[in-house]
Amino acid sequence: MLYMKIKKLRTTVDKEIILKALRESKTPYTAFIARDLGIPEQEIFKVLPSEECTELNHAMLPEIMTELGKCESVFLIVKSGGAVLEIESSISKQSASGEYYNIAGEPAHMHIISRSINTIFAVHREPGSGKPMKYSIQFFDFEGKPALKVYLVQDKQTQKYRKEDMAIFNRIKELYRLNNNE
């Protein structure tokens, strides 16, 4: 019976069900909430209030990555099939080659398949349970699955975000907001 509810929810994602699940969940991880609801993770970000989530223009991926490359370091999460990679790295060395957007950071080295990215969100929400607010830029494929998540990193001594990184995050939100010209 539960499977049927989830199956139905996948075709008609109800905003109130998602928001209720976010409020009541004991986990701050949107991936787990999406899994439990049987929906692609990007659907959660689509219903978050504008003060928590801004959809960005995915055609501006190179510009967004260039801005993120100005951060001292970021925390990258890449999920592919049966593995999840998490690494803190500089991503300042970047280039484009055909359909690939290349990152030759230190220590991370990766290639983003630009044509596979369908949606990008700037996310700034309090995950709860006393944990600090998380600031991230999240990239999703055409199935609504996460391709890349880039989190700002707090200074290890002060446990605060660098002012320069916060300025970069806010600039990305403003400059690359979807339908920014409207």
C-alpha positions as CSV (number, residue, x, y, z in Angstrom):
1,M,0.0,0.0,0.0
2,L,2.8,2.4,0.9
3,Y,4.4,1.7,-2.5
4,M,1.3,2.8,-4.3
5,K,1.3,6.1,-2.4
6,I,4.9,6.7,-3.3
7,K,4.2,5.7,-7.0
8,K,1.4,8.2,-7.1
9,L,3.4,10.9,-5.5
10,R,6.1,10.6,-8.1
11,T,3.7,11.7,-10.8
12,T,2.0,14.4,-8.8
13,V,4.5,15.9,-6.3
14,D,2.5,17.8,-3.7
15,K,4.3,20.8,-2.3
16,E,2.6,20.5,1.1
17,I,3.7,16.8,1.5
18,I,7.3,17.7,0.7
19,L,7.3,20.7,3.1
20,K,5.7,18.6,5.9
21,A,8.3,15.9,5.4
22,L,11.1,18.5,5.6
23,R,9.6,19.9,8.8
24,E,9.1,16.6,10.5
25,S,12.3,14.8,9.3
26,K,14.9,13.9,11.8
27,T,17.6,14.1,9.1
28,P,18.9,17.3,7.5
29,Y,19.7,15.4,4.3
30,T,17.4,16.2,1.5
31,A,18.6,13.1,-0.4
32,F,17.2,10.9,2.4
33,I,13.9,12.8,2.5
34,A,13.5,12.5,-1.3
35,R,14.3,8.8,-1.1
36,D,11.6,8.3,1.5
37,L,9.1,10.2,-0.5
38,G,10.0,8.4,-3.7
39,I,10.8,11.6,-5.6
40,P,13.9,13.0,-7.3
41,E,15.9,15.2,-4.9
42,Q,15.6,18.3,-7.1
43,E,11.8,18.3,-6.4
44,I,12.5,19.3,-2.8
45,F,14.5,22.3,-3.9
46,K,11.7,23.4,-6.2
47,V,9.3,23.8,-3.3
48,L,11.6,25.5,-0.8
49,P,10.8,29.2,-0.1
50,S,12.8,31.8,-2.0
51,E,14.8,32.8,1.1
52,E,16.2,29.2,1.2
53,C,16.6,28.3,-2.5
54,T,17.1,30.2,-5.7
55,E,17.0,28.4,-9.1
56,L,19.9,29.4,-11.3
57,N,20.2,29.5,-15.1
58,H,21.9,26.2,-16.0
59,A,23.2,27.6,-19.2
60,M,25.5,29.8,-17.1
61,L,27.3,26.8,-15.6
62,P,30.8,28.0,-16.7
63,E,30.2,31.4,-15.1
64,I,28.8,29.9,-11.9
65,M,31.8,27.6,-11.7
66,T,34.2,30.4,-12.3
67,E,32.7,32.4,-9.4
68,L,32.9,29.3,-7.1
69,G,36.6,28.9,-8.2
70,K,37.2,32.2,-6.4
71,C,36.4,30.6,-3.0
72,E,39.5,29.6,-1.0
73,S,38.2,26.0,-0.9
74,V,34.8,24.3,-1.2
75,F,33.4,20.9,-0.2
76,L,32.4,18.8,-3.2
77,I,29.9,15.9,-3.2
78,V,29.6,13.8,-6.3
79,K,27.2,10.9,-6.5
80,S,27.5,8.4,-9.2
81,G,25.8,5.0,-9.3
82,G,26.9,3.1,-6.2
83,A,29.4,5.6,-4.8
84,V,29.5,9.0,-3.2
85,L,32.7,11.1,-3.2
86,E,33.2,13.9,-0.7
87,I,36.3,16.1,-0.8
88,E,37.4,19.5,0.2
89,S,39.3,21.2,-2.5
90,S,40.3,24.4,-4.3
91,I,38.6,24.5,-7.7
92,S,40.4,27.6,-9.0
93,K,41.9,25.9,-12.1
94,Q,39.1,25.5,-14.7
95,S,38.7,25.2,-18.4
96,A,36.2,24.1,-21.0
97,S,36.8,21.5,-23.7
98,G,33.9,20.4,-25.9
99,E,31.1,19.2,-23.7
100,Y,33.3,19.0,-20.6
101,Y,33.8,21.7,-18.0
102,N,37.1,20.8,-16.3
103,I,38.2,21.3,-12.8
104,A,41.9,20.8,-12.0
105,G,41.7,21.8,-8.4
106,E,43.9,20.8,-5.5
107,P,43.3,17.9,-4.8
108,A,40.1,17.4,-6.7
109,H,40.3,16.8,-10.5
110,M,37.0,16.3,-12.3
111,H,35.0,16.9,-15.5
112,I,31.4,18.1,-15.6
113,I,29.5,17.0,-18.6
114,S,27.8,20.3,-19.2
115,R,25.0,19.0,-21.4
116,S,23.9,16.6,-18.6
117,I,23.1,19.5,-16.2
118,N,19.5,20.5,-16.3
119,T,18.9,22.4,-13.1
120,I,21.1,24.4,-10.7
121,F,20.0,25.7,-7.3
122,A,21.7,28.1,-4.8
123,V,20.6,26.6,-1.5
124,H,20.9,28.4,1.8
125,R,18.9,26.6,4.5
126,E,19.3,25.7,8.2
127,P,19.5,21.9,8.4
128,G,18.4,21.9,12.1
129,S,19.5,20.1,15.2
130,G,22.0,22.9,16.1
131,K,24.1,22.5,12.9
132,P,25.3,25.7,11.2
133,M,23.5,26.9,8.1
134,K,24.7,25.3,4.9
135,Y,25.4,27.3,1.7
136,S,25.6,25.3,-1.5
137,I,25.3,25.3,-5.2
138,Q,23.6,22.1,-6.3
139,F,23.6,20.7,-9.9
140,F,21.0,18.2,-11.1
141,D,20.7,16.0,-14.2
142,F,17.6,15.6,-16.4
143,E,16.2,12.9,-14.1
144,G,16.4,15.2,-11.1
145,K,19.3,13.4,-9.6
146,P,22.2,15.3,-8.1
147,A,25.3,15.5,-10.3
148,L,27.4,17.8,-8.1
149,K,27.0,19.6,-4.9
150,V,29.4,22.4,-4.0
151,Y,29.3,23.6,-0.4
152,L,31.0,26.7,1.1
153,V,33.5,25.7,3.8
154,Q,33.6,27.3,7.2
155,D,36.9,28.6,8.6
156,K,38.2,25.8,10.9
157,Q,39.2,28.1,13.7
158,T,36.3,30.6,13.8
159,Q,33.6,28.1,12.5
160,K,32.3,31.0,10.4
161,Y,32.0,31.4,6.6
162,R,34.6,33.7,5.0
163,K,33.0,37.1,4.1
164,E,34.6,36.8,0.6
165,D,32.9,33.4,0.0
166,M,29.5,34.7,1.2
167,A,29.9,37.6,-1.2
168,I,30.6,35.1,-4.0
169,F,27.6,33.0,-3.1
170,N,25.3,36.0,-3.0
171,R,26.7,37.3,-6.3
172,I,25.9,33.9,-7.9
173,K,22.4,34.1,-6.7
174,E,21.8,37.5,-8.0
175,L,23.7,37.3,-11.3
176,Y,22.6,33.9,-12.5
177,R,19.1,33.6,-11.1
178,L,16.8,31.9,-13.6
179,N,14.8,34.4,-15.6
180,N,17.0,37.2,-14.1
181,N,16.0,39.5,-17.0
182,E,12.3,39.4,-16.4
